[in-house]
Amino acid sequence: MPETDLRSWNAEMIARFLAAPPEPYAEHRPVVRVIEVPGRRSGEPRPFAVNITLIRG
């Protein structure tokens, strides 16, 4: 898949995650959250989706 397609797909998925109400945390069950991390080249904040599976583990 070309890089531009991956970027647009990623942006669509992050928009979906942000539009939905957050799921409650549950131990050992993946819950999607979006965090911001600095870009590798630009240093600008970029949204990044992660699965949280364990709290205080």
CHARMM-style PDB file with segment names, atoms N, HN, CA, C and O in Angstrom:
ATOM      1  N   MET     1       0.856  -1.176   0.000  1.00  0.00      PROA
ATOM      2  CA  MET     1       0.000   0.000   0.000  1.00  0.00      PROA
ATOM      3  C   MET     1       0.906   1.244   0.000  1.00  0.00      PROA
ATOM      4  O   MET     1       1.828   1.324   0.811  1.00  0.00      PROA
ATOM      5  N   PRO     2       0.664   2.192  -0.876  1.00  0.00      PROA
ATOM      6  CA  PRO     2       1.483   3.408  -0.905  1.00  0.00      PROA
ATOM      7  C   PRO     2       1.376   4.193   0.408  1.00  0.00      PROA
ATOM      8  O   PRO     2       0.372   4.119   1.116  1.00  0.00      PROA
ATOM      9  N   GLU     3       2.432   4.939   0.710  1.00  0.00      PROA
ATOM     10  HN  GLU     3       3.248   4.999   0.135  1.00  0.00      PROA
ATOM     11  CA  GLU     3       2.490   5.695   1.973  1.00  0.00      PROA
ATOM     12  C   GLU     3       1.330   6.673   2.118  1.00  0.00      PROA
ATOM     13  O   GLU     3       0.804   6.840   3.218  1.00  0.00      PROA
ATOM     14  N   THR     4       0.920   7.328   1.019  1.00  0.00      PROA
ATOM     15  HN  THR     4       1.348   7.192   0.126  1.00  0.00      PROA
ATOM     16  CA  THR     4      -0.193   8.282   1.112  1.00  0.00      PROA
ATOM     17  C   THR     4      -1.491   7.578   1.484  1.00  0.00      PROA
ATOM     18  O   THR     4      -2.302   8.128   2.229  1.00  0.00      PROA
ATOM     19  N   ASP     5      -1.698   6.348   0.966  1.00  0.00      PROA
ATOM     20  HN  ASP     5      -1.039   5.901   0.361  1.00  0.00      PROA
ATOM     21  CA  ASP     5      -2.889   5.580   1.328  1.00  0.00      PROA
ATOM     22  C   ASP     5      -2.860   5.195   2.804  1.00  0.00      PROA
ATOM     23  O   ASP     5      -3.884   5.260   3.485  1.00  0.00      PROA
ATOM     24  N   LEU     6      -1.697   4.796   3.296  1.00  0.00      PROA
ATOM     25  HN  LEU     6      -0.865   4.743   2.743  1.00  0.00      PROA
ATOM     26  CA  LEU     6      -1.570   4.443   4.710  1.00  0.00      PROA
ATOM     27  C   LEU     6      -1.855   5.637   5.612  1.00  0.00      PROA
ATOM     28  O   LEU     6      -2.529   5.506   6.635  1.00  0.00      PROA
ATOM     29  N   ARG     7      -1.344   6.789   5.232  1.00  0.00      PROA
ATOM     30  HN  ARG     7      -0.797   6.895   4.402  1.00  0.00      PROA
ATOM     31  CA  ARG     7      -1.580   7.993   6.040  1.00  0.00      PROA
ATOM     32  C   ARG     7      -3.057   8.363   6.082  1.00  0.00      PROA
ATOM     33  O   ARG     7      -3.574   8.725   7.139  1.00  0.00      PROA
ATOM     34  N   SER     8      -3.745   8.275   4.940  1.00  0.00      PROA
ATOM     35  HN  SER     8      -3.326   7.981   4.081  1.00  0.00      PROA
ATOM     36  CA  SER     8      -5.165   8.634   4.924  1.00  0.00      PROA
ATOM     37  C   SER     8      -5.987   7.600   5.689  1.00  0.00      PROA
ATOM     38  O   SER     8      -6.933   7.956   6.391  1.00  0.00      PROA
ATOM     39  N   TRP     9      -5.629   6.313   5.557  1.00  0.00      PROA
ATOM     40  HN  TRP     9      -4.861   6.024   4.986  1.00  0.00      PROA
ATOM     41  CA  TRP     9      -6.325   5.272   6.312  1.00  0.00      PROA
ATOM     42  C   TRP     9      -6.124   5.478   7.812  1.00  0.00      PROA
ATOM     43  O   TRP     9      -7.070   5.363   8.591  1.00  0.00      PROA
ATOM     44  N   ASN    10      -4.894   5.783   8.211  1.00  0.00      PROA
ATOM     45  HN  ASN    10      -4.126   5.877   7.579  1.00  0.00      PROA
ATOM     46  CA  ASN    10      -4.588   6.032   9.621  1.00  0.00      PROA
ATOM     47  C   ASN    10      -5.380   7.229  10.139  1.00  0.00      PROA
ATOM     48  O   ASN    10      -5.924   7.178  11.242  1.00  0.00      PROA
ATOM     49  N   ALA    11      -5.449   8.297   9.364  1.00  0.00      PROA
ATOM     50  HN  ALA    11      -5.006   8.339   8.468  1.00  0.00      PROA
ATOM     51  CA  ALA    11      -6.198   9.486   9.764  1.00  0.00      PROA
ATOM     52  C   ALA    11      -7.688   9.174   9.925  1.00  0.00      PROA
ATOM     53  O   ALA    11      -8.332   9.664  10.852  1.00  0.00      PROA
ATOM     54  N   GLU    12      -8.225   8.365   9.029  1.00  0.00      PROA
ATOM     55  HN  GLU    12      -7.702   7.967   8.276  1.00  0.00      PROA
ATOM     56  CA  GLU    12      -9.637   7.970   9.125  1.00  0.00      PROA
ATOM     57  C   GLU    12      -9.904   7.164  10.392  1.00  0.00      PROA
ATOM     58  O   GLU    12     -10.892   7.399  11.088  1.00  0.00      PROA
ATOM     59  N   MET    13      -9.026   6.220  10.686  1.00  0.00      PROA
ATOM     60  HN  MET    13      -8.223   6.029  10.120  1.00  0.00      PROA
ATOM     61  CA  MET    13      -9.204   5.391  11.879  1.00  0.00      PROA
ATOM     62  C   MET    13      -9.094   6.222  13.154  1.00  0.00      PROA
ATOM     63  O   MET    13      -9.876   6.026  14.084  1.00  0.00      PROA
ATOM     64  N   ILE    14      -8.154   7.130  13.210  1.00  0.00      PROA
ATOM     65  HN  ILE    14      -7.519   7.289  12.454  1.00  0.00      PROA
ATOM     66  CA  ILE    14      -8.008   7.984  14.395  1.00  0.00      PROA
ATOM     67  C   ILE    14      -9.231   8.873  14.554  1.00  0.00      PROA
ATOM     68  O   ILE    14      -9.702   9.082  15.672  1.00  0.00      PROA
ATOM     69  N   ALA    15      -9.751   9.398  13.449  1.00  0.00      PROA
ATOM     70  HN  ALA    15      -9.369   9.228  12.541  1.00  0.00      PROA
ATOM     71  CA  ALA    15     -10.967  10.214  13.524  1.00  0.00      PROA
ATOM     72  C   ALA    15     -12.132   9.384  14.062  1.00  0.00      PROA
ATOM     73  O   ALA    15     -12.938   9.887  14.844  1.00  0.00      PROA
ATOM     74  N   ARG    16     -12.227   8.122  13.654  1.00  0.00      PROA
ATOM     75  HN  ARG    16     -11.571   7.713  13.019  1.00  0.00      PROA
ATOM     76  CA  ARG    16     -13.273   7.232  14.171  1.00  0.00      PROA
ATOM     77  C   ARG    16     -13.134   7.005  15.671  1.00  0.00      PROA
ATOM     78  O   ARG    16     -14.111   7.073  16.417  1.00  0.00      PROA
ATOM     79  N   PHE    17     -11.895   6.732  16.101  1.00  0.00      PROA
ATOM     80  HN  PHE    17     -11.102   6.677  15.495  1.00  0.00      PROA
ATOM     81  CA  PHE    17     -11.655   6.503  17.528  1.00  0.00      PROA
ATOM     82  C   PHE    17     -12.004   7.735  18.350  1.00  0.00      PROA
ATOM     83  O   PHE    17     -12.596   7.620  19.423  1.00  0.00      PROA
ATOM     84  N   LEU    18     -11.643   8.905  17.855  1.00  0.00      PROA
ATOM     85  HN  LEU    18     -11.162   8.998  16.984  1.00  0.00      PROA
ATOM     86  CA  LEU    18     -11.908  10.146  18.597  1.00  0.00      PROA
ATOM     87  C   LEU    18     -13.384  10.512  18.602  1.00  0.00      PROA
ATOM     88  O   LEU    18     -13.859  11.144  19.547  1.00  0.00      PROA
ATOM     89  N   ALA    19     -14.115  10.129  17.567  1.00  0.00      PROA
ATOM     90  HN  ALA    19     -13.730   9.616  16.800  1.00  0.00      PROA
ATOM     91  CA  ALA    19     -15.541  10.454  17.476  1.00  0.00      PROA
ATOM     92  C   ALA    19     -16.395   9.565  18.386  1.00  0.00      PROA
ATOM     93  O   ALA    19     -17.466   9.974  18.833  1.00  0.00      PROA
ATOM     94  N   ALA    20     -15.918   8.361  18.652  1.00  0.00      PROA
ATOM     95  HN  ALA    20     -15.047   8.029  18.289  1.00  0.00      PROA
ATOM     96  CA  ALA    20     -16.683   7.427  19.481  1.00  0.00      PROA
ATOM     97  C   ALA    20     -16.460   7.721  20.963  1.00  0.00      PROA
ATOM     98  O   ALA    20     -15.390   8.194  21.346  1.00  0.00      PROA
ATOM     99  N   PRO    21     -17.459   7.446  21.793  1.00  0.00      PROA
ATOM    100  CA  PRO    21     -17.240   7.609  23.233  1.00  0.00      PROA
ATOM    101  C   PRO    21     -16.195   6.595  23.707  1.00  0.00      PROA
ATOM    102  O   PRO    21     -16.172   5.463  23.225  1.00  0.00      PROA
ATOM    103  N   PRO    22     -15.339   6.989  24.639  1.00  0.00      PROA
ATOM    104  CA  PRO    22     -14.303   6.053  25.087  1.00  0.00      PROA
ATOM    105  C   PRO    22     -14.901   4.857  25.823  1.00  0.00      PROA
ATOM    106  O   PRO    22     -15.813   5.006  26.635  1.00  0.00      PROA
ATOM    107  N   GLU    23     -14.378   3.684  25.529  1.00  0.00      PROA
ATOM    108  HN  GLU    23     -13.637   3.563  24.869  1.00  0.00      PROA
ATOM    109  CA  GLU    23     -14.816   2.479  26.229  1.00  0.00      PROA
ATOM    110  C   GLU    23     -14.212   2.482  27.631  1.00  0.00      PROA
ATOM    111  O   GLU    23     -13.108   2.992  27.827  1.00  0.00      PROA
ATOM    112  N   PRO    24     -14.916   1.923  28.596  1.00  0.00      PROA
ATOM    113  CA  PRO    24     -14.325   1.836  29.934  1.00  0.00      PROA
ATOM    114  C   PRO    24     -13.156   0.854  29.941  1.00  0.00      PROA
ATOM    115  O   PRO    24     -13.125  -0.098  29.162  1.00  0.00      PROA
ATOM    116  N   TYR    25     -12.204   1.097  30.826  1.00  0.00      PROA
ATOM    117  HN  TYR    25     -12.229   1.870  31.459  1.00  0.00      PROA
ATOM    118  CA  TYR    25     -11.074   0.183  30.957  1.00  0.00      PROA
ATOM    119  C   TYR    25     -11.539  -1.138  31.542  1.00  0.00      PROA
ATOM    120  O   TYR    25     -12.420  -1.173  32.401  1.00  0.00      PROA
ATOM    121  N   ALA    26     -10.939  -2.225  31.071  1.00  0.00      PROA
ATOM    122  HN  ALA    26     -10.224  -2.197  30.373  1.00  0.00      PROA
ATOM    123  CA  ALA    26     -11.187  -3.557  31.615  1.00  0.00      PROA
ATOM    124  C   ALA    26      -9.873  -4.314  31.532  1.00  0.00      PROA
ATOM    125  O   ALA    26      -9.233  -4.339  30.481  1.00  0.00      PROA
ATOM    126  N   GLU    27      -9.472  -4.923  32.623  1.00  0.00      PROA
ATOM    127  HN  GLU    27      -9.992  -4.903  33.477  1.00  0.00      PROA
ATOM    128  CA  GLU    27      -8.203  -5.646  32.650  1.00  0.00      PROA
ATOM    129  C   GLU    27      -8.172  -6.753  31.605  1.00  0.00      PROA
ATOM    130  O   GLU    27      -9.141  -7.494  31.440  1.00  0.00      PROA
ATOM    131  N   HSD    28      -7.066  -6.855  30.911  1.00  0.00      PROA
ATOM    132  HN  HSD    28      -6.278  -6.254  31.044  1.00  0.00      PROA
ATOM    133  CA  HSD    28      -6.782  -7.902  29.917  1.00  0.00      PROA
ATOM    134  C   HSD    28      -7.703  -7.862  28.696  1.00  0.00      PROA
ATOM    135  O   HSD    28      -7.792  -8.845  27.961  1.00  0.00      PROA
ATOM    136  N   ARG    29      -8.382  -6.745  28.475  1.00  0.00      PROA
ATOM    137  HN  ARG    29      -8.309  -5.946  29.072  1.00  0.00      PROA
ATOM    138  CA  ARG    29      -9.201  -6.576  27.265  1.00  0.00      PROA
ATOM    139  C   ARG    29      -8.721  -5.306  26.577  1.00  0.00      PROA
ATOM    140  O   ARG    29      -8.694  -4.250  27.208  1.00  0.00      PROA
ATOM    141  N   PRO    30      -8.340  -5.373  25.297  1.00  0.00      PROA
ATOM    142  CA  PRO    30      -7.821  -4.169  24.631  1.00  0.00      PROA
ATOM    143  C   PRO    30      -8.856  -3.049  24.554  1.00  0.00      PROA
ATOM    144  O   PRO    30     -10.003  -3.264  24.161  1.00  0.00      PROA
ATOM    145  N   VAL    31      -8.423  -1.858  24.936  1.00  0.00      PROA
ATOM    146  HN  VAL    31      -7.492  -1.683  25.255  1.00  0.00      PROA
ATOM    147  CA  VAL    31      -9.247  -0.655  24.842  1.00  0.00      PROA
ATOM    148  C   VAL    31      -8.426   0.378  24.076  1.00  0.00      PROA
ATOM    149  O   VAL    31      -7.298   0.685  24.463  1.00  0.00      PROA
ATOM    150  N   VAL    32      -8.983   0.913  22.996  1.00  0.00      PROA
ATOM    151  HN  VAL    32      -9.899   0.664  22.682  1.00  0.00      PROA
ATOM    152  CA  VAL    32      -8.240   1.846  22.146  1.00  0.00      PROA
ATOM    153  C   VAL    32      -8.243   3.242  22.757  1.00  0.00      PROA
ATOM    154  O   VAL    32      -9.276   3.734  23.210  1.00  0.00      PROA
ATOM    155  N   ARG    33      -7.081   3.864  22.762  1.00  0.00      PROA
ATOM    156  HN  ARG    33      -6.241   3.464  22.394  1.00  0.00      PROA
ATOM    157  CA  ARG    33      -6.929   5.257  23.152  1.00  0.00      PROA
ATOM    158  C   ARG    33      -6.043   5.936  22.108  1.00  0.00      PROA
ATOM    159  O   ARG    33      -5.216   5.287  21.466  1.00  0.00      PROA
ATOM    160  N   VAL    34      -6.223   7.239  21.947  1.00  0.00      PROA
ATOM    161  HN  VAL    34      -6.894   7.765  22.469  1.00  0.00      PROA
ATOM    162  CA  VAL    34      -5.390   8.014  21.026  1.00  0.00      PROA
ATOM    163  C   VAL    34      -4.539   8.955  21.868  1.00  0.00      PROA
ATOM    164  O   VAL    34      -5.056   9.724  22.678  1.00  0.00      PROA
ATOM    165  N   ILE    35      -3.244   8.884  21.667  1.00  0.00      PROA
ATOM    166  HN  ILE    35      -2.824   8.259  21.008  1.00  0.00      PROA
ATOM    167  CA  ILE    35      -2.309   9.759  22.365  1.00  0.00      PROA
ATOM    168  C   ILE    35      -1.577  10.603  21.330  1.00  0.00      PROA
ATOM    169  O   ILE    35      -1.617  10.302  20.137  1.00  0.00      PROA
ATOM    170  N   GLU    36      -0.913  11.653  21.781  1.00  0.00      PROA
ATOM    171  HN  GLU    36      -0.881  11.899  22.750  1.00  0.00      PROA
ATOM    172  CA  GLU    36      -0.090  12.460  20.876  1.00  0.00      PROA
ATOM    173  C   GLU    36       1.374  12.222  21.203  1.00  0.00      PROA
ATOM    174  O   GLU    36       1.789  12.269  22.361  1.00  0.00      PROA
ATOM    175  N   VAL    37       2.144  11.967  20.160  1.00  0.00      PROA
ATOM    176  HN  VAL    37       1.807  11.928  19.219  1.00  0.00      PROA
ATOM    177  CA  VAL    37       3.583  11.760  20.299  1.00  0.00      PROA
ATOM    178  C   VAL    37       4.302  12.689  19.326  1.00  0.00      PROA
ATOM    179  O   VAL    37       3.741  13.036  18.287  1.00  0.00      PROA
ATOM    180  N   PRO    38       5.525  13.098  19.637  1.00  0.00      PROA
ATOM    181  CA  PRO    38       6.257  13.963  18.704  1.00  0.00      PROA
ATOM    182  C   PRO    38       6.647  13.201  17.435  1.00  0.00      PROA
ATOM    183  O   PRO    38       7.080  12.051  17.501  1.00  0.00      PROA
ATOM    184  N   GLY    39       6.488  13.855  16.279  1.00  0.00      PROA
ATOM    185  HN  GLY    39       6.136  14.790  16.225  1.00  0.00      PROA
ATOM    186  CA  GLY    39       6.880  13.254  15.013  1.00  0.00      PROA
ATOM    187  C   GLY    39       8.376  13.016  14.954  1.00  0.00      PROA
ATOM    188  O   GLY    39       9.152  13.781  15.527  1.00  0.00      PROA
ATOM    189  N   ARG    40       8.787  11.958  14.262  1.00  0.00      PROA
ATOM    190  HN  ARG    40       8.157  11.336  13.797  1.00  0.00      PROA
ATOM    191  CA  ARG    40      10.223  11.619  14.193  1.00  0.00      PROA
ATOM    192  C   ARG    40      11.041  12.708  13.520  1.00  0.00      PROA
ATOM    193  O   ARG    40      12.132  13.043  13.981  1.00  0.00      PROA
ATOM    194  N   ARG    41      10.524  13.254  12.443  1.00  0.00      PROA
ATOM    195  HN  ARG    41       9.637  12.982  12.069  1.00  0.00      PROA
ATOM    196  CA  ARG    41      11.289  14.253  11.696  1.00  0.00      PROA
ATOM    197  C   ARG    41      10.947  15.672  12.115  1.00  0.00      PROA
ATOM    198  O   ARG    41      11.837  16.501  12.308  1.00  0.00      PROA
ATOM    199  N   SER    42       9.654  15.951  12.257  1.00  0.00      PROA
ATOM    200  HN  SER    42       8.931  15.278  12.100  1.00  0.00      PROA
ATOM    201  CA  SER    42       9.231  17.334  12.504  1.00  0.00      PROA
ATOM    202  C   SER    42       9.224  17.703  13.981  1.00  0.00      PROA
ATOM    203  O   SER    42       9.395  18.870  14.333  1.00  0.00      PROA
ATOM    204  N   GLY    43       9.025  16.704  14.849  1.00  0.00      PROA
ATOM    205  HN  GLY    43       8.886  15.757  14.562  1.00  0.00      PROA
ATOM    206  CA  GLY    43       8.892  17.003  16.270  1.00  0.00      PROA
ATOM    207  C   GLY    43       7.508  17.517  16.630  1.00  0.00      PROA
ATOM    208  O   GLY    43       7.211  17.733  17.805  1.00  0.00      PROA
ATOM    209  N   GLU    44       6.650  17.717  15.617  1.00  0.00      PROA
ATOM    210  HN  GLU    44       6.891  17.541  14.662  1.00  0.00      PROA
ATOM    211  CA  GLU    44       5.285  18.191  15.847  1.00  0.00      PROA
ATOM    212  C   GLU    44       4.436  17.071  16.446  1.00  0.00      PROA
ATOM    213  O   GLU    44       4.648  15.902  16.122  1.00  0.00      PROA
ATOM    214  N   PRO    45       3.479  17.404  17.315  1.00  0.00      PROA
ATOM    215  CA  PRO    45       2.626  16.358  17.889  1.00  0.00      PROA
ATOM    216  C   PRO    45       1.811  15.645  16.813  1.00  0.00      PROA
ATOM    217  O   PRO    45       1.235  16.285  15.933  1.00  0.00      PROA
ATOM    218  N   ARG    46       1.767  14.329  16.891  1.00  0.00      PROA
ATOM    219  HN  ARG    46       2.234  13.809  17.606  1.00  0.00      PROA
ATOM    220  CA  ARG    46       1.011  13.501  15.953  1.00  0.00      PROA
ATOM    221  C   ARG    46       0.117  12.558  16.757  1.00  0.00      PROA
ATOM    222  O   ARG    46       0.555  12.012  17.770  1.00  0.00      PROA
ATOM    223  N   PRO    47      -1.126  12.359  16.321  1.00  0.00      PROA
ATOM    224  CA  PRO    47      -1.981  11.398  17.017  1.00  0.00      PROA
ATOM    225  C   PRO    47      -1.529   9.966  16.727  1.00  0.00      PROA
ATOM    226  O   PRO    47      -1.090   9.654  15.620  1.00  0.00      PROA
ATOM    227  N   PHE    48      -1.641   9.112  17.730  1.00  0.00      PROA
ATOM    228  HN  PHE    48      -1.998   9.366  18.629  1.00  0.00      PROA
ATOM    229  CA  PHE    48      -1.194   7.730  17.620  1.00  0.00      PROA
ATOM    230  C   PHE    48      -2.152   6.853  18.408  1.00  0.00      PROA
ATOM    231  O   PHE    48      -2.376   7.097  19.593  1.00  0.00      PROA
ATOM    232  N   ALA    49      -2.724   5.831  17.770  1.00  0.00      PROA
ATOM    233  HN  ALA    49      -2.543   5.632  16.807  1.00  0.00      PROA
ATOM    234  CA  ALA    49      -3.668   4.942  18.445  1.00  0.00      PROA
ATOM    235  C   ALA    49      -2.920   3.804  19.130  1.00  0.00      PROA
ATOM    236  O   ALA    49      -2.012   3.209  18.548  1.00  0.00      PROA
ATOM    237  N   VAL    50      -3.304   3.507  20.362  1.00  0.00      PROA
ATOM    238  HN  VAL    50      -4.041   3.991  20.834  1.00  0.00      PROA
ATOM    239  CA  VAL    50      -2.705   2.404  21.118  1.00  0.00      PROA
ATOM    240  C   VAL    50      -3.806   1.583  21.777  1.00  0.00      PROA
ATOM    241  O   VAL    50      -4.886   2.096  22.069  1.00  0.00      PROA
ATOM    242  N   ASN    51      -3.527   0.313  22.006  1.00  0.00      PROA
ATOM    243  HN  ASN    51      -2.649  -0.105  21.769  1.00  0.00      PROA
ATOM    244  CA  ASN    51      -4.421  -0.550  22.766  1.00  0.00      PROA
ATOM    245  C   ASN    51      -3.891  -0.646  24.191  1.00  0.00      PROA
ATOM    246  O   ASN    51      -2.728  -0.988  24.405  1.00  0.00      PROA
ATOM    247  N   ILE    52      -4.736  -0.347  25.151  1.00  0.00      PROA
ATOM    248  HN  ILE    52      -5.681  -0.069  24.977  1.00  0.00      PROA
ATOM    249  CA  ILE    52      -4.404  -0.491  26.561  1.00  0.00      PROA
ATOM    250  C   ILE    52      -5.003  -1.819  27.005  1.00  0.00      PROA
ATOM    251  O   ILE    52      -6.205  -2.036  26.848  1.00  0.00      PROA
ATOM    252  N   THR    53      -4.183  -2.714  27.560  1.00  0.00      PROA
ATOM    253  HN  THR    53      -3.207  -2.538  27.688  1.00  0.00      PROA
ATOM    254  CA  THR    53      -4.691  -4.018  27.981  1.00  0.00      PROA
ATOM    255  C   THR    53      -4.534  -4.266  29.473  1.00  0.00      PROA
ATOM    256  O   THR    53      -5.157  -5.177  30.017  1.00  0.00      PROA
ATOM    257  N   LEU    54      -3.704  -3.460  30.145  1.00  0.00      PROA
ATOM    258  HN  LEU    54      -3.198  -2.720  29.703  1.00  0.00      PROA
ATOM    259  CA  LEU    54      -3.469  -3.692  31.552  1.00  0.00      PROA
ATOM    260  C   LEU    54      -3.217  -2.372  32.256  1.00  0.00      PROA
ATOM    261  O   LEU    54      -2.458  -1.535  31.768  1.00  0.00      PROA
ATOM    262  N   ILE    55      -3.845  -2.189  33.384  1.00  0.00      PROA
ATOM    263  HN  ILE    55      -4.462  -2.868  33.781  1.00  0.00      PROA
ATOM    264  CA  ILE    55      -3.672  -0.966  34.169  1.00  0.00      PROA
ATOM    265  C   ILE    55      -2.971  -1.338  35.469  1.00  0.00      PROA
ATOM    266  O   ILE    55      -3.321  -2.317  36.129  1.00  0.00      PROA
ATOM    267  N   ARG    56      -1.983  -0.539  35.816  1.00  0.00      PROA
ATOM    268  HN  ARG    56      -1.699   0.256  35.281  1.00  0.00      PROA
ATOM    269  CA  ARG    56      -1.176  -0.783  37.030  1.00  0.00      PROA
ATOM    270  C   ARG    56      -0.560  -2.173  37.017  1.00  0.00      PROA
ATOM    271  O   ARG    56      -0.516  -2.851  38.043  1.00  0.00      PROA
ATOM    272  N   GLY    57      -0.081  -2.598  35.837  1.00  0.00      PROA
ATOM    273  HN  GLY    57      -0.117  -2.048  35.003  1.00  0.00      PROA
ATOM    274  CA  GLY    57       0.481  -3.943  35.731  1.00  0.00      PROA
ATOM    275  C   GLY    57       1.933  -3.907  35.613  1.00  0.00      PROA
ATOM    276  OT1 GLY    57       2.570  -4.956  35.514  1.00  0.00      PROA
TER     277      GLY     57
END
